[in-house]
Amino acid sequence: MSILKRLNGITDLPTLPEIAIKVQQLIYSDEGDAARLAKLIQQDPSLSAKILQVANSGFYSAANRILSIPIAITRLGFNEIGQIIIATSLIKKLSKKSKILDYTQFWRHALTAAYITDIAAKMNADAFNAEQRQSLYLSGLLHDIGILIYDQFFHEEFNFIIDYAIKNELSYIEAENAVAPKETHAAIGAALLEIWKLDSTIISGVRFHHVPEKAPSNFKAIPYAVHLSEYILCNSGLGSFEGLMIHNSGNILDGMKISVESLPAYLNAAKKEVEKSDLILAIGKAEPNQLLRSV
């Protein structure tokens, strides 16, 4: 039986954290406001502590110490706080111990890709409609989630791909395409998001992030944005589990409707967002008592 068919039969398959669902709906809702978000955060003392620690970190250069969630939301911004909550809840829910995969490095890559993908709309707003702009961050954050599913539920197949890559001196993505071209991490990740019933724009962003030119015409924008983020990360010192992306899938710049002159701005953004990703990872791993002592 194929991996994709077996996926639906897994009884302990991870579910999307409830807090992530609520926050995603709230920050992009017409009815969303800071007061409602603050109330949601304050229901969870551990989450409140995390938000306050982020708000008081050197990254955000707070002039005065922030002691309340409403002020933190005002200082960092409604969407920024929402993205932090989504990221930390997913990292906590989906992280495991692994002999193969470095989960810290994995989430560092995923978080940075999410931030860079989200920046795409700010730098090129005309390329995205309102629905697509809402899906950018989560598409970037979840683009490689199929690798986690491979590691956690299809360990034998995952080991085989890794061994194939080592023996043939290939990158992970090259080995995966050679061994399981129809069951790549992109296909498995998209299948999981279908089980989670996420929006089709997010699912397309994950399914086609390595081959954005193959996405349906009305779904190309997000795959191209994720692909550009992935391309920057894989081919820079920021790194990726998948290795170098030597062959560019299609014309990214044309797909994103950006000029060559705009590319340095993306690279500068990538470098800055790694620092933010490291901060979120550190906060996400901290125990509640550690957080409370520090805020």
Secondary structure, DSSP 8 states (H G I E B T S, - for coil): --HHHHHTT-TT-----HHHHHHHHHHTSTT--HHHHHHHHHT-HHHHHHHHHHHTSTTTT-SS---SHHHHHHHH-HHHHHHHHHHHHHHHHH----SS--HHHHHHHHHHHHHHHHHHHHH-GGG--HHHHHHHHHHHHHTTHHHHHHHHH-HHHHHHHHHHHHHTT--HHHHHHHH-TTS-HHHHHHHHHHHTT--HHHHHHHHTSS-GGGS-GGG-HHHHHHHHHHHHHHTSTT--TT----S--S-HHHHHT--GGGHHHHHHHHHHHHHHHHHHHHHHHS-HHHHHHH-
